[in-house]
């Protein structure tokens, strides 16, 4: 249908609307009622303006002028039905000409803001693509994307509290498209790193010389327990209340639905973790589920001289052969025991720094409204964040490594344990 035929049809519709009112007095009465209602209703204001415009159109005798006015009125009505509804707007181009590519990434994201948005400098992005083994082209349920675009969307989403609709204009992608890419890449990467980020027998971690350097660094800072190489602690990630099976997710201590993880931190600032565990799981039970004490005995004992390296945890854990905790509080505690607890706990704060770095870099983990259990793979977000935080520490250092004056492992040394 051409424009003239369309407007002629619209003019007929307008005529029918006006014929519904038997007289001008009835139209004026409706307008008067809308003026009274408009005091408390914005919708009444819109209806009043529209009806007033229609009455003016009915008085126009020139057909060409009527068509022009009618076209303008229809455009106004069409705009008013969409412009105030953000989720009805695509905010994207029809052909995707503004999507992220190697050609326009410098223009879209200048170097001055790149690290703020993505937590890494632009020159590290090719290294990240190689380290994470992200292919050049990806296809998630028919949504085709590039490795660069998928990685930047992953980093942008994890490091902010933005919704998909907030990023639609920035990435020139519909929210549905973004969701498929983001969750698809998360699952793809988790299949690669999941088994490795959740074990502590990496060669860079069990090396005898490395353990001696770490334990010496702790002694230099006043650690009274010889052969201590790191710390462990639990952390919880709050999520939206699930629609079913809520009991296992609920943590009565923190009064929220969540999943828990057991984090192990070394003096170089790198983290490994176990989980996820139910929100109702106690930290000590989580350590027993993974057999943490047995793993420490197996991988951090040296039979040639009987040396056993230890992991220090807080008082919420049980004491084991290689799991060391503070003296329990009691009335007859000696001053020596109090001093020992104070010195050890002063060192143990390093694991809190490391966990805090993960949640500071990737703020999505702190916003439970974006973590919808049973609808999204929420646990994979945390393990990817831990892995990305380790890569961030390798590139830029960490507060923990600086405090203990310990060198951070190289990228090749760290990734050697993720190649199996």
C-alpha positions in Angstrom: 0.0 0.0 0.0 1.5 3.4 -1.1 1.6 6.4 1.3 -1.4 8.1 -0.3 -3.6 5.0 0.0 -2.5 4.5 3.6 -3.3 8.1 4.6 -6.7 7.9 2.8 -7.5 4.8 4.8 -6.4 6.7 7.9 -8.6 9.6 7.0 -11.6 7.2 6.7 -10.8 5.9 10.2 -10.6 9.5 11.5 -14.0 10.2 9.9 -15.5 7.1 11.6 -14.1 8.3 14.9 -15.7 11.7 14.5 -19.0 10.2 13.4 -19.2 8.4 16.7 -19.9 11.8 18.3 -23.4 13.0 17.3 -22.5 16.6 17.9 -19.7 19.1 18.6 -21.2 19.5 22.1 -20.4 15.8 22.9 -16.8 16.2 21.7 -16.4 19.3 23.9 -17.9 17.5 26.8 -15.4 14.6 26.5 -12.6 17.2 26.2 -13.9 18.9 29.4 -14.0 15.6 31.3 -10.4 14.9 30.2 -9.3 18.3 31.4 -10.6 17.5 34.8 -9.0 14.1 34.8 -5.7 15.4 33.5 -5.0 17.0 36.9 -4.1 13.6 38.3 -3.4 11.4 35.2 -0.6 11.8 32.7 -2.5 9.4 30.3 -5.5 11.7 30.4 -3.2 14.5 29.2 -2.1 12.4 26.3 -5.7 11.6 25.4 -6.8 15.2 25.7 -4.1 16.4 23.4 -4.9 13.7 20.8 -8.6 14.4 20.9 -8.0 18.1 20.5 -5.8 17.5 17.5 -8.5 15.2 16.0 -11.1 17.9 16.4 -8.9 20.4 14.6 -8.4 18.0 11.8 -12.1 17.6 11.3 -12.4 21.3 10.5 -9.8 21.2 7.6 -11.4 21.1 4.2 -8.2 21.0 2.0 -7.5 17.3 1.4 -3.7 17.7 0.9 -3.4 19.7 4.1 -5.5 17.2 5.9 -3.2 14.3 4.8 -0.1 16.2 5.9 -1.6 17.0 9.3 -2.8 13.4 9.6 0.6 12.0 8.8 2.2 14.2 11.5 -0.4 13.1 14.0 0.1 9.4 13.2 3.9 9.8 13.6 3.3 11.5 17.0 1.1 8.7 18.2 3.6 6.0 17.0 6.5 7.8 18.7 4.5 8.2 22.0 3.8 4.5 22.1 7.5 3.5 22.1 9.8 6.3 23.2 8.9 6.0 26.9 9.2 2.2 27.0 13.0 1.3 27.2 12.5 -2.4 26.8 10.5 -1.9 23.6 13.4 -0.1 22.0 16.2 -2.1 20.4 18.9 0.6 20.7 20.7 -1.3 18.0 21.3 -0.7 14.3 19.5 -2.8 11.7 22.7 -4.2 10.3 24.9 -4.3 13.4 27.4 -1.8 11.9 28.4 -0.6 15.4 29.3 -4.1 16.9 32.8 -4.4 18.4 35.5 -5.4 16.0 39.3 -5.0 15.9 38.8 -2.1 13.5 36.7 0.1 15.8 37.6 -1.1 19.3 40.1 1.8 19.7 37.4 4.3 18.8 34.6 2.8 20.9 36.9 2.3 24.0 39.8 4.8 24.3 42.8 3.6 26.3 41.9 6.1 29.0 38.8 4.3 30.0 39.5 0.7 28.7 40.9 -0.7 31.9 38.1 0.9 34.0 35.4 -0.8 31.9 37.2 -4.2 31.3 39.7 -4.5 34.2 42.5 -5.1 31.7 44.5 -2.9 29.3 43.7 -3.2 25.7 47.2 -4.5 24.9 46.5 -7.5 27.2 43.3 -8.6 25.3 45.1 -10.7 22.6 47.1 -12.4 25.4 43.8 -13.1 27.3 42.2 -14.6 24.2 45.1 -16.9 23.8 45.3 -17.8 27.6 41.6 -18.5 27.7 41.7 -20.4 24.4 38.8 -18.5 23.0 38.4 -19.2 19.2 38.2 -16.4 16.7 34.6 -17.1 15.8 31.8 -18.5 18.0 28.3 -19.6 17.5 25.9 -19.9 20.5 22.5 -21.3 19.5 22.7 -19.5 16.2 24.0 -16.3 17.6 27.3 -15.7 15.7 30.0 -13.6 17.3 33.7 -13.0 17.4 36.1 -14.0 20.2 36.9 -10.4 20.8 33.3 -9.3 21.1 32.4 -12.2 23.4 35.4 -11.6 25.7 34.7 -7.9 26.0 31.1 -8.5 26.7 32.1 -11.1 29.4 34.5 -8.7 31.1 32.1 -5.7 30.8 29.2 -7.7 32.3 31.2 -9.3 35.1 32.9 -6.0 36.1 29.7 -3.9 36.4 26.2 -3.9 37.6 24.8 -3.2 34.2 21.7 -4.9 32.7 21.7 -6.3 29.2 19.5 -3.5 28.1 22.0 -1.0 29.4 24.7 -2.5 27.2 22.6 -2.9 24.1 23.6 0.5 22.5 27.2 0.1 23.6 27.7 -3.4 21.9 25.0 -2.9 19.3 23.4 -6.2 20.4 19.9 -7.1 21.5 19.6 -8.2 25.2 18.7 -11.7 24.1 21.8 -11.9 21.9 24.0 -10.7 24.7 22.5 -13.3 27.1 23.3 -16.1 24.7 26.9 -14.9 24.2 27.6 -14.2 27.8 26.3 -17.4 29.3 27.5 -19.4 26.4 31.1 -18.2 26.8 30.9 -18.7 30.6 29.9 -22.3 30.1 32.5 -22.8 27.4 35.3 -21.5 29.6 34.2 -23.3 32.7 34.4 -26.6 31.0 38.1 -25.8 30.3 39.1 -24.3 33.7 36.6 -25.7 36.1 38.5 -28.9 37.0 41.8 -27.0 37.4 40.8 -23.9 39.3 39.3 -26.3 41.9 42.5 -28.3 42.8 45.6 -27.4 44.7 48.1 -29.9 43.2 49.4 -27.5 40.5 53.1 -27.8 40.0 53.7 -24.1 40.7 52.0 -24.6 44.1 53.6 -27.9 45.2 57.2 -27.0 44.2 59.4 -27.4 47.3 61.5 -24.3 46.6 58.3 -22.2 46.1 56.9 -23.4 49.4 60.2 -22.5 51.2 60.1 -19.0 49.8 56.5 -18.5 50.9 57.0 -19.9 54.4 60.1 -17.7 54.8 58.1 -14.6 53.7 55.5 -15.4 56.4 58.2 -15.8 59.0 59.7 -12.5 58.1 56.3 -10.8 58.8 56.2 -12.4 62.2 54.4 -15.7 61.6 55.1 -17.9 64.6 54.2 -21.2 62.9 56.9 -22.7 60.7 56.2 -24.2 57.3 53.0 -22.2 56.8 52.5 -21.6 53.0 49.0 -20.0 52.8 45.6 -19.5 54.1 42.1 -20.7 53.6 38.6 -19.2 54.1 35.1 -19.6 53.0 33.0 -17.0 51.1 29.4 -16.8 50.1 27.8 -15.4 47.0 24.3 -14.1 47.5 21.7 -15.0 44.8 18.1 -14.3 44.1 15.7 -16.5 46.0 15.1 -19.6 43.8 11.6 -20.4 42.7 12.0 -24.0 44.2 14.3 -25.9 46.4 15.0 -22.9 48.5 16.1 -24.6 51.7 19.6 -25.8 50.5 20.4 -22.3 49.2 19.5 -20.5 52.5 22.3 -19.4 54.8 20.9 -18.8 58.2 24.1 -17.0 59.4 24.0 -14.4 56.7 20.2 -14.5 56.3 20.3 -14.8 52.5 20.1 -17.4 49.7 23.6 -18.1 48.4 26.2 -20.6 47.4 29.5 -21.0 49.2 33.1 -21.6 48.2 36.3 -22.5 49.9 39.2 -20.3 48.8 42.9 -21.0 49.3 45.3 -18.1 48.9 49.1 -18.1 48.5 51.5 -15.3 49.5 51.9 -14.5 45.8 48.3 -13.4 45.7 46.9 -16.3 43.5 43.7 -18.1 44.5 42.3 -21.5 44.1 38.9 -22.6 45.3 36.6 -25.5 45.9 32.8 -25.7 45.5 30.1 -24.7 45.0 28.5 -25.8 48.3 24.9 -25.3 49.5 24.3 -22.0 51.3 23.5 -24.1 54.4 26.9 -25.8 54.4 29.2 -24.9 57.3 32.8 -23.9 56.3 34.3 -26.8 58.2 32.0 -29.2 56.5 32.9 -27.8 53.1 36.6 -28.5 53.9 35.7 -32.1 55.0 33.7 -32.7 51.8 36.7 -32.0 49.6 39.1 -33.7 52.0 41.2 -30.6 52.4 43.4 -32.0 55.2 44.1 -35.2 53.2 45.0 -33.2 50.1 47.4 -31.1 52.1 49.1 -34.3 53.5 49.3 -35.8 50.0 50.7 -32.9 48.1 52.5 -30.8 50.7 54.4 -33.5 52.6 58.0 -34.4 51.9 59.1 -37.9 53.1 62.9 -37.3 52.6 63.1 -35.1 55.7 59.5 -35.4 57.1 58.6 -31.7 56.4 54.9 -30.9 56.3 53.7 -27.6 55.1 50.5 -26.2 56.7 47.5 -24.1 55.8 46.1 -21.7 58.3 42.3 -21.2 58.6 40.0 -19.4 61.0 38.4 -20.8 64.1 35.4 -21.9 62.1 37.3 -24.9 60.8 38.3 -28.1 62.7 42.0 -28.7 63.5 43.6 -31.3 61.3 47.1 -32.6 60.6 47.9 -29.8 58.2 44.9 -27.6 58.8 45.9 -25.2 61.6 43.4 -22.9 63.3 43.7 -20.5 66.2 43.4 -21.6 69.9 39.8 -21.7 70.9 38.7 -19.1 73.3 38.5 -20.2 76.9 38.8 -18.7 80.4 42.3 -20.0 81.2 44.0 -19.0 77.9 47.6 -18.0 78.5 49.1 -14.8 77.3 51.4 -16.9 74.9 48.3 -18.4 73.3 46.7 -15.0 72.9 49.8 -13.5 71.3 50.1 -16.5 69.0 46.5 -16.0 67.8 47.0 -12.4 67.2 50.2 -12.9 65.1 48.6 -15.7 63.1 45.3 -13.9 62.4 47.3 -10.8 61.4 48.7 -12.9 58.6 45.4 -14.6 57.7 43.8 -11.3 56.7 45.6 -11.8 53.3 43.0 -14.3 52.3 40.3 -11.6 52.9 42.3 -9.2 50.7 42.3 -11.8 47.9 38.6 -12.5 48.1 37.9 -8.8 48.3 39.9 -8.3 45.1 37.8 -10.8 43.2 34.5 -9.1 44.3 35.9 -5.6 43.7 37.1 -6.3 40.2 34.0 -8.2 39.2 31.1 -6.4 41.0 28.4 -8.5 39.4 29.2 -11.1 42.1 28.0 -8.6 44.7 24.6 -7.8 43.0 22.2 -10.6 43.9 19.5 -9.3 41.5 21.7 -10.2 38.6 22.4 -13.7 39.9 19.3 -15.7 39.3 19.8 -19.3 40.6 18.3 -22.1 38.5 18.0 -19.7 35.6 21.6 -18.8 35.0 24.9 -20.7 35.6 25.7 -18.4 38.6 28.4 -20.6 40.1 30.5 -20.5 36.9 30.6 -16.7 37.2 32.5 -16.9 40.4 35.1 -19.4 39.2 35.7 -17.5 36.0 36.1 -14.3 38.2 38.7 -16.1 40.3 40.6 -17.2 37.2 40.4 -13.8 35.7 41.6 -12.2 39.0 44.6 -14.5 39.0 45.4 -13.4 35.4 45.0 -9.8 36.6 47.4 -10.4 39.5 50.0 -11.9 37.0 49.7 -8.8 34.8 49.5 -6.1 37.4 50.5 -7.6 40.8 48.5 -7.6 44.0 48.4 -6.2 47.4 49.2 -9.6 49.0 52.3 -10.2 46.9 53.5 -6.6 47.6 52.9 -7.0 51.3 54.9 -10.2 51.6 57.4 -9.1 49.0 56.9 -12.3 47.0 57.2 -12.6 43.2 54.0 -13.5 41.3 54.1 -16.6 39.1 54.6 -16.1 35.4 51.7 -16.5 33.0 53.2 -19.7 31.4 53.9 -21.1 34.9 50.3 -20.5 36.0 48.6 -21.8 32.9 50.7 -25.0 32.8 48.2 -26.5 35.2 45.3 -25.7 32.9 46.5 -27.6 29.8 45.4 -31.1 30.8 
